Amino acid sequence: MQIPNAAPRLLFRFQEETLAVSPPASLEVMRHQAMLHVSIINISAEDFILSEETGFSMELSLSIGEGGGSLFTPRDQNGWGIILCPDGFTSTMWNYPPLKKSRISCTIFPKSGKTVTLKPGLSLTFTWDRIVSTAPEGYATLQSAILGLNDAGENEKLILSDSIFKKQAETRIRQLSASPSTGAPGQEITLSWSIENADSGLLLPGGYDILGPKPQSSSSRNVILDERIDRFYLNLVGNGSGVFQDVNVFLMPPRIVEFYLDHKKNICWGVHFSSNVQLIQKPGAKSGSPVSFQANSSGTLPLKEGTEEILLRCEGLYRLERKLVVPPVPEFQYLYGEFLTYPNHQTVRLCWKTAGLASLSVYAWDTDSYVLSSEKEGCWEQAYPAGLYLTYGFCYETAGGEKNILYIRNEVTSHEMG
């Protein structure tokens, strides 16, 4: 016996209006995977007690076929999906009822020992996930047969249904990203994508076939950054139409985030956006030859005895060099010069900090000779034409009367007696 549908006490509704379905000839791994939500809504004036003891259950059923009224076709057996239930309920898998190969059904029922009260005006929502359909466009119906409502007999069912429009899914790029999205020429980054309903696809520049011999809806590829390329394109063709999307990669000049000597005389450094890092320890004129070390982007290295200058050279979009002078007297807390070389010009940055000196004068020899500063601590920056030879001198006197000059050059740095 069925309870007449003229005066239902429950509503059964899809929350969504459309379901995207893939073309029948599409690659299975490329088909759109959808999620729908169905709800039962208490529109009566009484509470509904839903439990194993009341015999509550809700059987969902739908038709399978090639017509517009079917939600799936016979080839969609891997796309029926699963019903995810709110707390207190569970569900069976979709299956064929006996002798009804044109329909499938799934039953929702309370968990053992669980009781749920559905109050007037409230709803219960069930999530239908992993739906993959190749059915044609049209309206399809999902039917629910509900047992165990208040005042219903043991075999009395409330039959409710709702329809959803199946609309053919388009070829789509769900996601395209670069990680990291900033880098230096020569650095490796990862391009990742997620696509649907594509018959062919190219990653440009380079023309990489993203489907290849084993198509996947989500994949990635590592690429080496080139200073001539700051954008990548993904072009797809499917179902007679094309779509493309681009992603920017921002090329950054090298940046030194840290470069110093610690209290144990270890050289410490950290660099961003550099494809090649070189560390050079330069001793005094009588202490041997410079020692060069191919470095990682960050690390520590013991200071070689006799070293007077440490050079950190970073290659990337431009060349960045920082020359750190090993303090000859304890009054120098730090002293370095930084040189950034562009195609048509260069920039210089000098930084120093001292404590306890009797005097300090900073001289510059570029296109002229002049005093930059007499301050015991400071920072100075200047831009110059490319290829210009630069020399800076730090003339100091200690409290004990020792006088020296430290030189920093954009080619050579040395410590000379004044």
PEFEN-V521898 format. One record per residue. N is the residue number from 0. SS is DSSP state (h for helix, s for strand, l for the rest). PHI is phi in whole degrees, -180 to 180 (NA if undefined). D_LAST is the distance of its C-alpha to the last C-alpha in Angstrom with 2 decimals. Layout:
N&SS&PHI&D_LAST + N&SS&PHI&D_LAST
//
This chain:
0&l&NA&111.10 + 1&s&-109&108.42 + 2&s&-75&107.62 + 3&l&-56&108.21 + 4&h&-86&105.08 + 5&h&-65&106.58 + 6&h&-130&105.23 + 7&l&-70&102.20 + 8&l&-98&100.52 + 9&s&-128&97.27 + 10&s&-109&95.23 + 11&s&-124&93.45 + 12&s&-140&90.59 + 13&s&-78&87.69 + 14&l&-79&84.56 + 15&l&-93&83.42 + 16&l&-100&85.39 + 17&s&-134&84.42 + 18&s&-124&83.64 + 19&s&-78&81.54 + 20&s&-118&83.25 + 21&l&-92&81.93 + 22&l&-62&83.68 + 23&l&-58&86.11 + 24&l&-88&84.43 + 25&l&-71&80.93 + 26&l&-66&79.00 + 27&h&-60&79.67 + 28&h&-71&76.01 + 29&h&-97&75.27 + 30&l&-72&77.99 + 31&l&-67&77.30 + 32&l&-107&77.38 + 33&s&-109&78.73 + 34&s&-135&79.25 + 35&s&-123&82.20 + 36&s&-131&83.33 + 37&s&-120&86.98 + 38&s&-132&88.25 + 39&s&-110&91.51 + 40&s&-122&92.03 + 41&s&-80&94.56 + 42&l&-108&96.54 + 43&l&-93&99.33 + 44&l&-99&99.79 + 45&l&-123&99.70 + 46&l&-74&97.22 + 47&s&-107&97.23 + 48&s&-97&96.88 + 49&s&-111&95.36 + 50&s&-157&95.64 + 51&l&-65&97.13 + 52&l&-67&100.11 + 53&l&-81&100.98 + 54&l&79&100.78 + 55&l&-70&98.12 + 56&s&-159&96.77 + 57&s&-136&95.67 + 58&s&-97&96.23 + 59&s&-96&94.20 + 60&s&-145&95.67 + 61&s&-155&95.10 + 62&s&-98&96.46 + 63&s&-122&95.04 + 64&l&174&96.00 + 65&l&-94&95.11 + 66&l&-83&96.47 + 67&l&-66&94.58 + 68&l&-87&95.89 + 69&l&-94&94.32 + 70&l&-82&90.95 + 71&s&-131&90.29 + 72&l&-107&91.63 + 73&h&-59&92.78 + 74&h&-84&89.51 + 75&h&-100&87.42 + 76&h&-63&88.22 + 77&h&-89&84.51 + 78&h&-122&83.85 + 79&l&-68&86.25 + 80&l&79&83.43 + 81&s&-134&83.74 + 82&s&-98&84.83 + 83&s&-100&82.39 + 84&l&-107&84.18 + 85&l&-69&83.26 + 86&l&-58&83.44 + 87&l&103&86.95 + 88&s&-129&87.98 + 89&s&-144&87.71 + 90&s&-144&88.92 + 91&l&-87&90.31 + 92&l&-79&89.03 + 93&l&-69&90.63 + 94&s&-155&93.61 + 95&l&-82&96.83 + 96&l&-65&99.87 + 97&l&-56&102.90 + 98&l&67&104.74 + 99&l&-130&102.34 + 100&l&-76&99.93 + 101&l&-96&99.27 + 102&s&-138&97.74 + 103&s&-128&95.18 + 104&s&-142&94.93 + 105&s&-148&92.65 + 106&s&-114&93.73 + 107&s&-107&91.82 + 108&s&-150&93.13 + 109&s&-68&92.07 + 110&l&-70&90.39 + 111&l&-59&92.63 + 112&l&82&92.81 + 113&l&-102&90.96 + 114&s&-128&92.57 + 115&s&-120&91.13 + 116&s&-102&92.66 + 117&s&-100&92.34 + 118&l&-80&92.98 + 119&l&-55&94.45 + 120&l&84&91.99 + 121&l&-99&89.43 + 122&s&-137&88.58 + 123&s&-117&87.48 + 124&s&-116&85.11 + 125&s&-116&84.87 + 126&s&-97&82.05 + 127&s&-106&83.09 + 128&s&-113&80.07 + 129&s&63&79.35 + 130&s&-87&82.03 + 131&l&-132&82.05 + 132&l&-126&85.00 + 133&l&-119&86.08 + 134&l&-69&89.19 + 135&l&-71&90.08 + 136&l&-63&89.46 + 137&s&145&92.03 + 138&s&-91&92.94 + 139&s&-120&93.22 + 140&s&-116&94.67 + 141&s&-111&93.63 + 142&s&-107&96.55 + 143&s&-124&96.52 + 144&s&-114&99.54 + 145&s&-106&99.15 + 146&s&-116&101.24 + 147&l&81&101.59 + 148&l&-81&101.29 + 149&l&-56&103.09 + 150&l&66&106.89 + 151&l&-98&106.76 + 152&l&-72&109.03 + 153&l&-60&107.85 + 154&l&-109&108.08 + 155&l&-84&107.41 + 156&s&-116&104.44 + 157&s&-104&102.62 + 158&s&-98&101.73 + 159&s&-129&98.83 + 160&s&-155&96.70 + 161&s&-149&94.00 + 162&s&-114&92.89 + 163&s&-136&89.52 + 164&s&-90&88.77 + 165&s&-90&87.27 + 166&s&-122&84.90 + 167&s&-65&83.35 + 168&l&-72&79.63 + 169&l&-90&77.33 + 170&l&-61&74.68 + 171&s&-144&71.70 + 172&s&-99&68.03 + 173&s&-74&67.82 + 174&s&-160&64.09 + 175&s&-142&61.13 + 176&s&-148&57.60 + 177&s&-119&54.17 + 178&s&-138&52.18 + 179&l&-74&49.37 + 180&l&-91&49.72 + 181&s&-129&46.01 + 182&s&-176&43.88 + 183&l&-114&41.67 + 184&l&-54&42.94 + 185&l&92&43.81 + 186&l&-84&44.56 + 187&s&-92&48.12 + 188&s&-127&50.27 + 189&s&-115&53.93 + 190&s&-97&56.57 + 191&s&-123&59.64 + 192&s&-148&63.01 + 193&s&-137&66.49 + 194&s&-134&69.38 + 195&s&-140&73.17 + 196&l&54&76.02 + 197&l&-105&73.99 + 198&l&-93&75.56 + 199&s&-154&72.35 + 200&s&-163&68.72 + 201&s&-128&65.48 + 202&s&-102&61.84 + 203&s&-120&59.92 + 204&l&-72&57.81 + 205&l&112&58.72 + 206&l&68&62.42 + 207&s&-72&62.49 + 208&s&-77&66.09 + 209&l&-77&65.90 + 210&l&-85&69.49 + 211&l&61&69.37 + 212&l&-73&71.96 + 213&l&-127&71.98 + 214&l&-60&71.82 + 215&l&-137&70.43 + 216&l&-75&70.39 + 217&s&-132&66.89 + 218&s&-159&64.14 + 219&s&-156&60.47 + 220&s&-152&58.23 + 221&s&-88&54.57 + 222&s&-131&52.76 + 223&s&-97&49.30 + 224&l&-69&47.63 + 225&l&-123&47.03 + 226&l&-66&44.87 + 227&l&-88&47.92 + 228&l&-123&50.20 + 229&l&-126&50.04 + 230&s&-152&53.75 + 231&s&-121&56.47 + 232&s&-123&60.23 + 233&s&-118&63.25 + 234&s&-110&66.50 + 235&s&-122&69.85 + 236&s&-131&73.40 + 237&s&-170&76.46 + 238&l&55&80.03 + 239&l&78&79.92 + 240&s&-140&76.87 + 241&s&-126&73.11 + 242&s&-150&70.23 + 243&s&-143&66.44 + 244&s&-148&63.45 + 245&s&-121&59.72 + 246&s&-139&56.67 + 247&s&-89&53.17 + 248&l&-123&50.04 + 249&s&-94&46.87 + 250&s&-81&43.91 + 251&l&-115&40.69 + 252&l&-71&37.06 + 253&l&-58&35.06 + 254&s&-138&33.84 + 255&s&-93&31.48 + 256&s&-90&33.06 + 257&s&-158&30.74 + 258&s&-164&27.61 + 259&s&-159&25.89 + 260&s&-102&25.24 + 261&l&-86&27.99 + 262&l&-69&28.06 + 263&l&-98&29.17 + 264&l&62&26.21 + 265&s&-101&28.52 + 266&s&-82&27.55 + 267&s&-121&30.12 + 268&s&-147&30.98 + 269&s&-154&33.86 + 270&s&-133&34.58 + 271&s&-117&37.55 + 272&l&61&39.09 + 273&l&-125&37.33 + 274&l&-89&39.37 + 275&s&-152&36.60 + 276&s&-123&33.63 + 277&s&-128&30.95 + 278&s&-118&28.31 + 279&s&-126&25.45 + 280&s&-105&23.13 + 281&s&-109&20.12 + 282&s&-82&18.57 + 283&l&-67&15.35 + 284&l&-59&15.52 + 285&l&-105&17.42 + 286&l&-111&19.52 + 287&l&111&22.15 + 288&l&-95&23.33 + 289&l&-61&23.42 + 290&s&-113&26.51 + 291&s&-104&28.63 + 292&s&-138&31.37 + 293&s&-77&34.19 + 294&s&-109&34.47 + 295&l&-78&37.20 + 296&l&-69&36.89 + 297&s&-153&35.93 + 298&s&164&35.10 + 299&s&-136&32.83 + 300&s&-152&31.03 + 301&s&-62&29.32 + 302&l&-71&25.56 + 303&l&-74&25.00 + 304&l&-60&23.08 + 305&l&90&19.59 + 306&s&-70&19.44 + 307&s&-111&16.17 + 308&s&-145&17.81 + 309&s&-120&21.49 + 310&s&-111&23.24 + 311&s&-110&26.69 + 312&s&-111&28.56 + 313&s&-121&31.92 + 314&s&-101&34.48 + 315&l&-177&37.40 + 316&l&-59&38.58 + 317&l&-134&35.00 + 318&s&-97&31.81 + 319&s&-123&29.54 + 320&s&-129&26.19 + 321&s&-125&24.04 + 322&s&-108&20.64 + 323&s&-103&19.98 + 324&s&-85&16.61 + 325&l&-72&17.35 + 326&l&-57&15.83 + 327&l&-78&13.30 + 328&l&-134&14.38 + 329&l&-66&17.89 + 330&l&-68&17.01 + 331&s&-87&16.56 + 332&s&-82&20.19 + 333&s&-161&19.70 + 334&s&-157&17.63 + 335&s&-150&19.27 + 336&s&-123&20.02 + 337&s&-122&23.62 + 338&s&-124&24.94 + 339&s&-113&28.72 + 340&s&-104&30.16 + 341&l&-101&33.55 + 342&l&-59&35.76 + 343&l&-121&34.76 + 344&s&-158&31.58 + 345&s&-138&28.71 + 346&s&-121&27.42 + 347&s&-126&24.01 + 348&s&-137&23.56 + 349&s&-109&20.40 + 350&s&-137&20.97 + 351&s&-149&18.94 + 352&s&-151&20.02 + 353&s&-132&18.35 + 354&l&-152&20.03 + 355&l&94&19.09 + 356&l&-74&15.57 + 357&l&-73&15.31 + 358&s&-159&13.72 + 359&s&-151&12.76 + 360&s&-131&12.55 + 361&s&-106&13.44 + 362&s&-107&13.15 + 363&s&-126&15.61 + 364&s&-125&16.11 + 365&l&-124&19.76 + 366&l&-91&22.35 + 367&l&-157&20.23 + 368&s&-122&16.89 + 369&s&-161&17.18 + 370&s&-90&16.22 + 371&s&-83&18.13 + 372&s&-164&18.04 + 373&l&-120&16.92 + 374&l&-78&19.19 + 375&l&-76&18.34 + 376&s&-146&20.67 + 377&s&179&21.85 + 378&s&-148&22.96 + 379&s&-141&22.84 + 380&s&-132&25.02 + 381&s&-159&25.65 + 382&s&-107&27.98 + 383&s&-136&27.30 + 384&s&-63&29.51 + 385&l&-65&29.72 + 386&l&83&27.61 + 387&l&-80&24.83 + 388&l&-81&21.36 + 389&l&-125&18.97 + 390&s&-138&15.23 + 391&s&-129&13.77 + 392&s&-122&10.33 + 393&s&-111&10.19 + 394&s&-92&7.73 + 395&s&-132&9.06 + 396&s&-134&9.98 + 397&l&-83&12.72 + 398&l&-64&15.96 + 399&l&-87&15.27 + 400&l&96&12.28 + 401&l&-73&9.56 + 402&s&-120&6.28 + 403&s&-149&4.57 + 404&s&-129&5.33 + 405&s&-102&8.74 + 406&s&-107&10.60 + 407&s&-126&14.39 + 408&s&-124&16.57 + 409&l&-81&20.33 + 410&l&-125&20.48 + 411&l&-140&17.55 + 412&l&-124&15.03 + 413&s&-148&12.22 + 414&s&-114&9.53 + 415&s&-123&6.43 + 416&s&-77&3.78 + 417&l&-88&0.00
//
